[in-house]
Amino acid sequence: MKIFRNVLLCVAVLQMCPPPCQSSGELVTSCCLKTSQTRPPCGRLKGFHSQKKGRCPVDAVVFTTVKGTTICSDPTKRWVKKCKRNIGTRKKAHMATAVKSPHLTTESAVTRSMTNKTCQG
């Protein structure tokens, strides 16, 4: 009888848990319930994702700071759009830099080293 009561209690608790939100096609474990008035400098933000109203109560842009804090922001605000562009530009610049300056792989370094030894000896 105690087992049945405990199982029933567990089921009741699970029924009270809200379902996860959907955002941009990916599973999100939490929703912004409202947007914040916090306005951090764009340089301290490292990423973002959009939250659409539906299962979550508000449309929001969820920024992640360099320290890992999340900030729910109003997507219609001008500063939010500016920071989204800023983050996108920084990511593109980072990708372009990585493509323009490829590093030697271990394999190419070993091949180059062996070629030099063969040509010298």
C-alpha positions in Angstrom: 0.0 0.0 0.0 2.9 2.4 0.8 4.5 1.7 -2.6 1.2 2.6 -4.4 0.9 5.8 -2.4 4.6 6.8 -3.2 4.1 6.1 -6.9 0.9 8.1 -6.9 2.7 11.0 -5.1 5.6 10.9 -7.7 3.1 11.0 -10.6 1.3 14.0 -9.0 4.6 15.9 -8.6 5.6 15.2 -12.2 2.2 16.5 -13.4 2.9 19.8 -11.7 6.2 20.4 -13.5 5.8 22.6 -16.6 6.8 21.2 -20.0 10.0 22.5 -21.6 9.7 25.4 -24.0 10.4 25.3 -27.7 12.6 28.0 -29.1 14.0 28.1 -32.7 13.4 24.4 -33.1 15.6 23.4 -30.2 14.6 22.1 -26.8 15.0 24.7 -24.1 14.9 23.8 -20.4 13.5 27.1 -19.2 11.4 30.1 -20.4 11.7 33.8 -19.8 8.5 34.7 -17.9 9.1 38.4 -18.5 11.7 40.6 -20.1 14.3 42.5 -18.0 15.2 46.2 -18.0 18.9 45.2 -17.6 21.0 46.6 -20.4 24.5 45.2 -20.4 27.3 46.5 -22.7 27.2 44.5 -26.0 30.9 43.6 -25.5 30.0 41.6 -22.4 27.5 39.4 -24.3 28.8 36.2 -26.0 25.7 34.7 -27.5 21.9 34.8 -27.7 18.9 32.8 -28.8 15.3 33.8 -29.6 12.3 32.7 -27.6 8.9 32.8 -29.3 5.6 33.3 -27.5 3.6 30.1 -27.4 4.5 27.6 -24.8 6.6 30.4 -23.2 4.7 33.5 -22.1 6.7 36.2 -23.9 8.8 36.8 -27.0 12.3 37.4 -25.8 16.0 37.5 -26.9 17.9 35.5 -24.3 21.5 36.9 -24.1 24.3 34.9 -22.5 27.0 37.0 -20.9 30.7 36.1 -20.9 30.2 35.0 -17.2 27.4 32.7 -18.2 24.5 34.8 -16.9 21.3 34.8 -19.0 19.3 38.0 -19.6 15.8 38.0 -21.0 15.4 41.1 -23.3 12.6 42.7 -25.3 13.3 41.9 -29.0 11.7 45.1 -30.1 14.2 47.4 -28.3 16.8 49.1 -30.5 19.7 48.2 -28.2 18.7 44.5 -28.4 18.9 44.5 -32.2 22.2 46.4 -32.1 23.7 43.8 -29.7 22.5 40.9 -31.8 24.2 42.4 -34.9 27.3 43.1 -32.8 27.5 39.4 -31.7 26.9 38.2 -35.3 29.6 40.5 -36.6 32.1 39.3 -34.0 31.3 35.6 -34.7 31.8 36.2 -38.5 35.1 38.1 -37.9 36.3 35.2 -35.7 35.4 32.6 -38.3 37.1 34.7 -41.1 40.3 35.0 -39.0 40.3 31.2 -38.3 40.0 30.5 -42.1 42.6 33.1 -43.1 45.3 31.9 -40.7 45.3 28.1 -40.7 47.6 26.5 -38.2 50.0 23.7 -39.2 48.6 20.3 -38.3 50.8 17.8 -36.6 50.8 15.7 -39.8 52.0 18.6 -42.0 54.7 19.6 -39.5 56.0 16.0 -39.4 56.0 15.7 -43.2 57.8 19.1 -43.5 60.4 17.9 -40.9 61.0 14.6 -42.7 61.3 16.4 -46.1 64.0 18.7 -44.7 66.0 15.8 -43.3 65.7 13.8 -46.6 66.8 16.8 -48.7 69.8 17.5 -46.4 71.1 14.0 -46.1 
